[in-house]
Amino acid sequence: MKKLDKLVLKSFWGPFVITLSVVVFIFLMRIMIFYIDEFVSKDVGLSEYARLFFYFALSTIPIALPLAMLLSSLMAFGNLGEFFELTALKSAGVSVVRIMAPLFFVALFVSIFSFFFNDRVVPWTNLKGYSLLYDIKTTKATLKIKEGIFYNDLPGYSIKVDKKVPNSNTMLGMIIYKHDNRSYDRGNTQVILADSGKMYTINNNGYLVIELFSGNNYQEVQSATQDRSMAYVSSGSGNGPANANFMRNRFDEYKLVVSMESFGMKRTDEDMFKYHEYMKDIEDLTHTTDSLRKDYTRAQSNLIPNSQQYFSYKFRVGSEFVSKPKAGNWIDSLANRSLSDSVKTVILANAKSAATSVRSFAVSNAEYLENKRKEGNRYELEKLHKYTQAFSCFVMFLIGAPLGAIIKKGGFGVPVLVSIIFFILMYVLTIQGDKYVKDGLLNVTIGAWLANAVLLSVGIYFVERARRDSRIFEKDVYQVHWNRLKKRLREGQWAKTLKVSAK
């Protein structure tokens, strides 16, 4: 390896690693902020959160690589230009294309790595990450009781506390409504009132213990005869059926033990999420897309044969019935035939019913075909994006390297601003292309490659400008052109004045 290649690679790898880490962190924080409401007050350990962050960080790498390639190549050549190293190399007869050669191979390597990472690793991380995220979302919030408000998240219980003693688990003025399987139909049949109490967990947070002190237990008691006749007895005050017996027990100490199983996180079978396109590699996406296309073609070809079942007429030629009549004026003869009002009513009713059935059949099949088309496009788009995201790393290099040689500004100032502009342009073109494909306005291949096609032309233009040592981003160039334009306008005005004076 020549010293020139070592110089370029040394100025590239440092910014690349830093910018890739920063971009992955930014995308990870964007995902976490989007789902922040699902994480608050959940009884989930740090290990689950660490695994979730790890999975999502891996899934953002293919998205972060193009931006890291753009920013690092722009910074590398911007630093070379700012410290006149690029000028020295050009004066020695080395072309810009030769200087960019080592990064050209690096960009190819990063693109190939991005493709295989996107095809092999990302589906696995998406499956693991989103299944874990679903489990966290469905996990109940930790037991958090507020003063003066009923807490109903504990299955079978409604708890209210008047006051919580600071820095302890003691509570004052407790009211507990205890439900069994039948109590939801009969109302609140058991109420426990206590002057004070304590709440704590045992067996590694597996059970909640509620100790109550100095209170009363009010419970509705029904006999077997009353229980069987509940459906025929109306409740007088809404608190229970008529003829119900109530029992009150006074206690000095009362203990309840409640299972906390519903608060723990339960793992869901990952096979439930494998249907989504984000969880599939190229082979699975190709197979699913082909199946959807075949279903669409099959449904389209069967549309006319299946619609014939809604027509109840038959054509008779002599003594035989045929499915297709011969050409002629037989419709006019039928229309001119005199029929009774009752027969006409029956004919019109049958015709209206057949037309309604055919219309409903056509609408349902049109919706089915449209859904199949959109679903097939969605899977095919995801397959093509595995190629486009990899190729965008190379496209971003074609933009960043010559642009840095033209701007000749290093650091994180101008390069970051320019990188954000082009990354937003790529993002907008990608989203717009996907939208046009899903709406049926563009072919899937054209929509998927739209962003790369536009940015590739921009990159080739910048390479050509860098080869010619263009100064399109320097202010004095435009000042010279502006002064020339003003001079010509001034000279034209003087010439016009002289001409008028001569006349």
C-alpha positions as CSV (number, residue, x, y, z in Angstrom):
1,M,0.0,0.0,0.0
2,K,1.4,3.4,-1.0
3,K,1.8,6.3,1.5
4,L,-0.9,8.2,-0.4
5,D,-3.5,5.4,0.3
6,K,-2.5,5.2,3.9
7,L,-2.9,9.0,4.2
8,V,-6.4,8.9,2.8
9,L,-7.5,5.9,4.8
10,K,-6.1,7.3,8.0
11,S,-8.1,10.5,7.5
12,F,-11.2,8.4,6.8
13,W,-11.5,5.7,9.4
14,G,-11.5,7.9,12.4
15,P,-14.4,10.1,11.3
16,F,-16.2,7.0,10.0
17,V,-16.2,5.1,13.3
18,I,-17.2,8.3,15.3
19,T,-20.0,9.3,12.9
20,L,-21.3,5.7,12.6
21,S,-21.5,5.5,16.4
22,V,-23.2,8.9,16.7
23,V,-25.7,8.2,14.0
24,V,-26.6,4.8,15.4
25,F,-27.1,6.4,18.8
26,I,-29.3,9.1,17.3
27,F,-31.5,6.6,15.5
28,L,-31.7,4.5,18.6
29,M,-32.8,7.4,20.7
30,R,-35.4,8.2,18.1
31,I,-36.9,4.7,18.4
32,M,-36.7,4.9,22.2
33,I,-38.5,8.3,22.3
34,F,-41.2,7.0,20.0
35,Y,-41.9,4.1,22.4
36,I,-41.2,5.9,25.7
37,D,-44.8,5.6,26.8
38,E,-44.6,1.9,26.7
39,F,-41.6,1.7,29.0
40,V,-42.8,3.9,31.9
41,S,-43.6,2.2,35.2
42,K,-43.2,-1.3,33.8
43,D,-41.9,-4.1,36.0
44,V,-39.0,-5.0,33.6
45,G,-35.4,-5.5,34.6
46,L,-32.4,-3.7,33.2
47,S,-31.3,-6.9,31.3
48,E,-34.4,-6.8,29.2
49,Y,-33.9,-3.1,28.4
50,A,-30.2,-3.7,27.5
51,R,-31.2,-6.5,25.1
52,L,-33.9,-4.3,23.5
53,F,-31.4,-1.5,23.0
54,F,-28.9,-3.9,21.6
55,Y,-31.4,-5.4,19.0
56,F,-32.5,-2.0,17.9
57,A,-29.0,-0.7,17.6
58,L,-28.1,-3.5,15.3
59,S,-31.2,-2.9,13.2
60,T,-30.3,0.7,12.6
61,I,-26.8,0.0,11.3
62,P,-27.9,-0.4,7.6
63,I,-29.7,3.0,7.8
64,A,-26.7,4.7,9.5
65,L,-24.0,3.4,7.2
66,P,-25.0,5.7,4.2
67,L,-25.0,8.8,6.4
68,A,-21.7,7.8,8.1
69,M,-20.1,7.1,4.7
70,L,-21.2,10.5,3.4
71,L,-20.1,12.5,6.4
72,S,-16.8,10.7,6.9
73,S,-15.7,10.9,3.3
74,L,-16.7,14.5,3.1
75,M,-14.7,15.3,6.3
76,A,-11.7,13.3,5.1
77,F,-11.4,15.2,1.8
78,G,-12.4,18.4,3.5
79,N,-9.5,18.1,5.9
80,L,-7.1,17.2,3.1
81,G,-8.3,20.3,1.2
82,E,-8.3,22.6,4.3
83,F,-4.7,21.8,5.2
84,F,-3.5,22.1,1.5
85,E,-2.6,18.4,1.3
86,L,-5.0,17.9,-1.5
87,T,-3.5,20.9,-3.4
88,A,0.0,19.5,-2.9
89,L,-1.1,16.1,-4.3
90,K,-2.7,17.8,-7.3
91,S,0.4,19.9,-8.0
92,A,2.5,16.6,-8.0
93,G,0.3,15.4,-10.9
94,V,-2.0,13.1,-8.9
95,S,-5.6,13.3,-10.0
96,V,-8.6,13.5,-7.7
97,V,-9.9,10.2,-9.0
98,R,-6.6,8.5,-8.0
99,I,-6.7,10.1,-4.6
100,M,-10.3,8.7,-4.1
101,A,-9.3,5.2,-5.3
102,P,-8.7,3.7,-1.8
103,L,-12.0,5.0,-0.5
104,F,-13.7,3.7,-3.7
105,F,-12.8,0.1,-2.6
106,V,-13.8,0.9,1.0
107,A,-17.2,2.1,-0.2
108,L,-17.6,-1.2,-2.2
109,F,-16.7,-3.2,0.9
110,V,-19.1,-1.2,3.1
111,S,-21.9,-1.7,0.5
112,I,-21.3,-5.5,0.3
113,F,-21.2,-5.7,4.1
114,S,-24.4,-3.6,4.4
115,F,-26.2,-5.9,2.0
116,F,-25.3,-9.1,3.8
117,F,-25.9,-7.5,7.2
118,N,-29.3,-6.3,6.0
119,D,-30.2,-9.7,4.6
120,R,-29.0,-11.9,7.4
121,V,-28.7,-10.0,10.6
122,V,-31.5,-7.4,10.5
123,P,-34.4,-9.8,10.1
124,W,-33.2,-11.7,13.2
125,T,-32.7,-8.5,15.2
126,N,-36.1,-7.2,14.1
127,L,-37.8,-10.4,15.2
128,K,-36.0,-10.4,18.5
129,G,-36.4,-6.7,19.1
130,Y,-40.1,-6.3,18.2
131,S,-41.2,-9.4,20.0
132,L,-39.4,-8.2,23.1
133,L,-40.9,-4.8,22.7
134,Y,-44.4,-6.4,22.4
135,D,-43.8,-8.3,25.6
136,I,-42.7,-5.1,27.4
137,K,-45.8,-3.2,26.0
138,T,-48.2,-5.9,27.3
139,T,-46.5,-6.0,30.7
140,K,-48.6,-4.3,33.4
141,A,-47.3,-1.3,35.2
142,T,-45.8,-1.8,38.7
143,L,-48.1,-1.5,41.7
144,K,-48.3,2.2,42.3
145,I,-51.2,3.4,44.6
146,K,-52.0,7.1,44.9
147,E,-53.8,8.8,47.8
148,G,-57.5,9.2,47.4
149,I,-57.8,7.3,44.1
150,F,-59.0,3.7,43.5
151,Y,-56.3,1.4,42.1
152,N,-57.9,-1.3,39.9
153,D,-54.9,-2.9,38.1
154,L,-54.6,-5.7,40.7
155,P,-56.9,-8.5,39.4
156,G,-59.9,-9.1,41.7
157,Y,-59.3,-6.0,43.9
158,S,-60.0,-2.3,44.0
159,I,-57.9,-0.5,46.6
160,K,-58.2,3.1,48.0
161,V,-55.8,4.7,50.5
162,D,-56.5,8.0,52.3
163,K,-52.9,8.7,53.2
164,K,-49.5,7.1,52.7
165,V,-46.9,7.5,55.5
166,P,-43.7,8.9,54.0
167,N,-40.6,6.7,53.9
168,S,-42.5,3.5,54.9
169,N,-45.0,1.0,53.5
170,T,-47.7,2.0,56.0
171,M,-51.0,3.3,54.7
172,L,-53.9,4.9,56.6
173,G,-57.6,4.7,55.9
174,M,-57.7,1.7,53.6
175,I,-60.8,0.5,51.6
176,I,-60.6,-2.7,49.7
177,Y,-63.3,-4.1,47.4
178,K,-62.7,-7.8,46.9
179,H,-64.2,-9.5,43.9
180,D,-64.7,-13.2,42.9
181,N,-65.8,-14.6,39.6
182,R,-69.5,-14.0,40.4
183,S,-69.1,-10.6,42.1
184,Y,-68.7,-8.7,38.8
185,D,-72.3,-9.6,37.9
186,R,-73.6,-8.9,41.4
187,G,-71.7,-5.8,42.3
188,N,-69.3,-5.3,45.2
189,T,-70.2,-8.2,47.6
190,Q,-67.2,-7.9,49.9
191,V,-65.8,-4.7,51.4
192,I,-62.9,-4.5,53.8
193,L,-62.3,-1.3,55.8
194,A,-59.2,-0.8,57.9
195,D,-57.7,2.0,59.9
196,S,-54.2,1.2,58.7
197,G,-52.2,-1.4,56.8
198,K,-49.0,-2.4,55.1
199,M,-48.2,-3.7,51.6
200,Y,-45.0,-5.5,50.6
201,T,-43.9,-8.3,48.3
202,I,-42.4,-11.7,49.0
203,N,-40.8,-14.6,47.1
204,N,-38.9,-12.4,44.7
205,N,-41.9,-10.1,44.0
206,G,-44.0,-13.2,43.2
207,Y,-46.7,-12.4,45.8
208,L,-48.1,-9.2,47.3
209,V,-48.9,-9.3,51.1
210,I,-51.5,-6.8,52.4
211,E,-51.6,-6.6,56.2
212,L,-54.7,-4.7,57.6
213,F,-55.1,-3.5,61.2
214,S,-58.2,-2.7,63.2
215,G,-61.1,-2.9,60.7
216,N,-64.3,-4.6,59.5
217,N,-65.0,-7.1,56.8
218,Y,-68.5,-6.7,55.2
219,Q,-69.6,-9.7,53.0
220,E,-72.8,-10.6,51.3
221,V,-73.8,-14.2,51.9
222,Q,-76.3,-16.1,49.7
223,S,-77.8,-19.5,50.2
224,A,-78.0,-22.1,47.4
225,T,-81.7,-21.3,46.9
226,Q,-81.1,-17.6,46.6
227,D,-78.1,-18.2,44.2
228,R,-80.3,-20.3,41.8
229,S,-83.1,-17.7,41.8
230,M,-80.8,-14.7,41.1
231,A,-82.0,-14.4,37.5
232,Y,-85.6,-13.9,38.7
233,V,-85.0,-11.5,41.6
234,S,-84.5,-7.8,41.0
235,S,-82.1,-5.8,43.1
236,G,-83.7,-3.1,45.1
237,S,-80.9,-0.6,45.6
238,G,-78.4,-1.8,43.1
239,N,-76.1,-3.3,45.8
240,G,-77.4,-6.9,45.6
241,P,-80.4,-9.0,45.1
242,A,-83.4,-9.0,47.4
243,N,-83.4,-11.2,50.5
244,A,-79.6,-11.2,50.6
245,N,-77.8,-11.8,53.9
246,F,-74.9,-9.7,55.0
247,M,-72.2,-10.6,57.5
248,R,-69.8,-8.3,59.3
249,N,-66.5,-9.5,60.9
250,R,-64.5,-7.3,63.2
251,F,-60.7,-7.9,63.1
252,D,-57.6,-6.6,64.8
253,E,-55.3,-8.0,62.1
254,Y,-56.2,-9.4,58.7
255,K,-53.8,-10.6,56.0
256,L,-54.3,-11.0,52.3
257,V,-51.8,-12.7,49.9
258,V,-52.2,-11.9,46.3
259,S,-50.3,-13.4,43.3
260,M,-48.3,-10.9,41.2
261,E,-48.2,-13.2,38.2
262,S,-50.1,-10.8,36.0
263,F,-47.4,-8.1,36.6
264,G,-44.5,-10.1,35.3
265,M,-43.3,-10.0,31.7
266,K,-44.4,-13.1,29.7
267,R,-42.5,-14.1,26.6
268,T,-44.6,-14.4,23.4
269,D,-43.9,-17.0,20.8
270,E,-41.7,-15.4,18.1
271,D,-43.4,-17.3,15.3
272,M,-46.3,-14.9,15.7
273,F,-44.2,-12.1,14.2
274,K,-42.5,-13.9,11.4
275,Y,-45.2,-13.0,8.9
276,H,-44.1,-9.4,8.8
277,E,-41.8,-8.3,5.9
278,Y,-39.2,-6.8,8.3
279,M,-38.6,-10.3,9.8
280,K,-37.8,-11.9,6.4
281,D,-34.6,-12.3,4.3
282,I,-34.5,-12.0,0.5
283,E,-35.3,-15.7,0.0
284,D,-38.4,-15.5,2.1
285,L,-39.5,-12.2,0.6
286,T,-39.1,-13.6,-2.9
287,H,-41.2,-16.7,-2.0
288,T,-43.9,-14.6,-0.4
289,T,-44.0,-12.1,-3.2
290,D,-44.3,-14.8,-5.8
291,S,-47.1,-16.4,-3.8
292,L,-49.0,-13.1,-3.6
293,R,-48.5,-12.4,-7.3
294,K,-49.9,-15.9,-8.2
295,D,-52.9,-15.4,-5.9
296,Y,-53.5,-12.0,-7.6
297,T,-53.3,-13.5,-11.1
298,R,-55.5,-16.5,-10.2
299,A,-58.2,-14.3,-8.6
300,Q,-58.1,-12.0,-11.7
301,S,-58.5,-14.9,-14.1
302,N,-61.3,-16.4,-12.1
303,L,-63.2,-13.2,-11.8
304,I,-65.4,-13.6,-14.9
305,P,-66.1,-17.4,-14.5
306,N,-67.1,-16.9,-10.8
307,S,-69.4,-14.0,-11.7
308,Q,-71.6,-16.2,-13.9
309,Q,-73.2,-17.9,-10.8
310,Y,-75.1,-14.6,-10.1
311,F,-77.0,-14.8,-13.5
312,S,-80.1,-17.1,-13.4
313,Y,-81.2,-16.8,-17.0
314,K,-80.9,-19.5,-19.7
315,F,-81.3,-19.3,-23.5
316,R,-83.3,-22.0,-25.3
317,V,-82.7,-22.8,-28.9
318,G,-85.4,-25.4,-29.9
319,S,-85.4,-27.9,-27.1
320,E,-81.9,-27.3,-25.9
321,F,-80.5,-24.7,-23.4
322,V,-77.3,-22.8,-24.3
323,S,-75.1,-20.4,-22.4
324,K,-74.6,-17.9,-25.2
325,P,-77.4,-16.8,-27.5
326,K,-77.0,-16.2,-31.2
327,A,-76.9,-12.7,-32.6
328,G,-80.3,-11.2,-33.5
329,N,-83.1,-8.9,-32.5
330,W,-84.3,-11.3,-29.8
331,I,-83.9,-8.6,-27.0
332,D,-86.2,-6.2,-28.8
333,S,-88.8,-9.0,-29.2
334,L,-88.6,-9.7,-25.5
335,A,-88.9,-6.0,-24.6
336,N,-92.0,-5.6,-26.9
337,R,-93.8,-8.7,-25.5
338,S,-96.9,-8.0,-23.5
339,L,-96.7,-9.2,-20.0
340,S,-98.9,-8.8,-16.9
341,D,-97.9,-6.5,-14.1
342,S,-97.2,-9.3,-11.7
343,V,-94.8,-11.0,-14.1
344,K,-93.1,-7.7,-14.8
345,T,-92.7,-7.1,-11.0
346,V,-91.2,-10.5,-10.6
347,I,-88.8,-10.0,-13.5
348,L,-87.7,-6.5,-12.2
349,A,-87.2,-7.9,-8.7
350,N,-85.1,-10.7,-10.0
351,A,-83.1,-8.4,-12.2
352,K,-82.5,-5.9,-9.3
353,S,-81.4,-8.8,-7.0
354,A,-79.0,-10.1,-9.6
355,A,-77.6,-6.7,-10.3
356,T,-77.1,-6.1,-6.5
357,S,-75.3,-9.4,-6.1
358,V,-73.1,-8.8,-9.1
359,R,-72.2,-5.3,-7.8
360,S,-71.4,-6.7,-4.3
361,F,-69.3,-9.4,-5.9
362,A,-67.4,-6.9,-8.1
363,V,-66.7,-4.5,-5.1
364,S,-65.5,-7.3,-2.8
365,N,-63.2,-8.8,-5.5
366,A,-61.9,-5.3,-6.4
367,E,-60.9,-4.8,-2.8
368,Y,-59.4,-8.2,-2.6
369,L,-57.3,-7.7,-5.7
370,E,-56.2,-4.2,-4.5
371,N,-55.1,-5.6,-1.1
372,K,-53.2,-8.4,-2.8
373,R,-51.5,-5.9,-5.1
374,K,-50.5,-3.6,-2.2
375,E,-49.3,-6.5,-0.1
376,G,-47.2,-7.9,-3.0
377,N,-45.7,-4.5,-3.6
378,R,-44.9,-4.1,0.1
379,Y,-43.0,-7.3,0.2
380,E,-41.2,-6.6,-3.1
381,L,-40.3,-3.1,-1.9
382,E,-38.7,-4.5,1.3
383,K,-36.7,-7.0,-0.8
384,L,-35.5,-4.2,-3.2
385,H,-34.6,-2.0,-0.2
386,K,-32.0,-4.5,0.9
387,Y,-30.2,-3.8,-2.4
388,T,-30.9,0.0,-2.4
389,Q,-29.7,0.6,1.1
390,A,-26.5,-1.2,0.4
391,F,-26.0,0.7,-2.9
392,S,-26.7,4.0,-1.2
393,C,-23.5,3.6,0.8
394,F,-21.5,3.8,-2.5
395,V,-23.7,6.6,-3.8
396,M,-23.1,8.6,-0.7
397,F,-19.3,8.1,-1.1
398,L,-19.6,9.5,-4.7
399,I,-21.3,12.6,-3.2
400,G,-19.2,13.1,-0.1
401,A,-15.6,12.6,-1.4
402,P,-15.7,15.0,-4.4
403,L,-17.9,17.5,-2.4
404,G,-15.2,17.6,0.3
405,A,-12.5,18.2,-2.3
406,I,-14.6,21.1,-3.6
407,I,-15.6,22.7,-0.3
408,K,-12.2,22.2,1.4
409,K,-13.7,22.5,4.9
410,G,-13.1,19.8,7.5
411,G,-14.4,19.4,11.0
412,F,-18.1,19.0,12.0
413,G,-19.4,22.3,10.8
414,V,-20.0,22.5,7.0
415,P,-19.8,18.7,6.5
416,V,-22.5,18.0,8.9
417,L,-24.8,20.6,7.4
418,V,-24.2,19.3,3.8
419,S,-24.6,15.7,4.9
420,I,-27.9,16.4,6.6
421,I,-29.2,18.1,3.5
422,F,-28.4,15.1,1.2
423,F,-29.6,12.6,3.8
424,I,-32.9,14.3,4.1
425,L,-33.1,14.4,0.3
426,M,-32.5,10.7,0.1
427,Y,-35.0,10.0,2.9
428,V,-37.7,12.2,1.2
429,L,-37.1,10.6,-2.2
430,T,-37.3,7.1,-0.7
431,I,-40.5,7.8,1.2
432,Q,-42.1,9.4,-1.9
433,G,-41.1,6.5,-4.2
434,D,-42.5,4.0,-1.7
435,K,-45.8,6.0,-1.6
436,Y,-46.1,6.2,-5.3
437,V,-45.5,2.4,-5.5
438,K,-48.2,1.7,-2.8
439,D,-50.6,3.9,-4.6
440,G,-50.0,2.2,-7.9
441,L,-48.5,5.2,-9.6
442,L,-45.0,3.8,-10.2
443,N,-43.5,0.5,-10.9
444,V,-42.0,-1.2,-7.9
445,T,-38.5,-1.2,-9.2
446,I,-38.6,2.4,-10.3
447,G,-40.0,3.6,-7.0
448,A,-37.4,1.6,-5.0
449,W,-34.4,2.9,-7.0
450,L,-35.7,6.5,-7.4
451,A,-33.6,8.0,-4.6
452,N,-30.4,6.2,-5.6
453,A,-30.9,7.2,-9.3
454,V,-31.3,10.9,-8.5
455,L,-28.4,11.0,-6.0
456,L,-26.1,8.9,-8.3
457,S,-26.5,11.6,-11.0
458,V,-25.6,14.2,-8.4
459,G,-22.6,12.3,-7.3
460,I,-21.3,11.8,-10.9
461,Y,-21.7,15.6,-11.4
462,F,-19.7,16.4,-8.3
463,V,-16.9,13.9,-9.4
464,E,-16.7,15.7,-12.7
465,R,-16.6,19.1,-11.0
466,A,-13.9,17.9,-8.6
467,R,-11.8,16.6,-11.5
468,R,-11.9,20.1,-13.0
469,D,-11.0,21.7,-9.7
470,S,-14.3,23.6,-9.7
471,R,-14.9,26.4,-7.3
472,I,-18.7,26.3,-7.3
473,F,-18.9,26.7,-3.5
474,E,-16.6,29.7,-3.2
475,K,-18.1,33.1,-2.7
476,D,-15.6,35.2,-4.6
477,V,-16.4,33.3,-7.9
478,Y,-20.0,34.5,-7.7
479,Q,-18.9,38.0,-6.7
480,V,-16.7,38.1,-9.9
481,H,-19.6,37.1,-12.1
482,W,-21.9,39.6,-10.3
483,N,-19.4,42.4,-10.9
484,R,-19.1,41.5,-14.5
485,L,-22.8,41.5,-14.9
486,K,-23.1,45.0,-13.3
487,K,-20.3,46.3,-15.5
488,R,-22.1,45.1,-18.7
489,L,-25.3,46.6,-17.5
490,R,-23.5,49.9,-16.8
491,E,-21.8,49.9,-20.2
492,G,-25.0,49.1,-21.9
493,Q,-26.7,52.0,-20.2
494,W,-23.9,54.4,-21.2
495,A,-24.0,53.2,-24.8
496,K,-27.7,53.8,-24.9
497,T,-27.3,57.3,-23.4
498,L,-24.6,58.2,-26.0
499,K,-26.7,57.0,-28.8
500,V,-29.6,59.2,-27.7
501,S,-27.3,62.2,-27.4
502,A,-25.9,61.6,-30.9
503,K,-29.4,61.8,-32.4
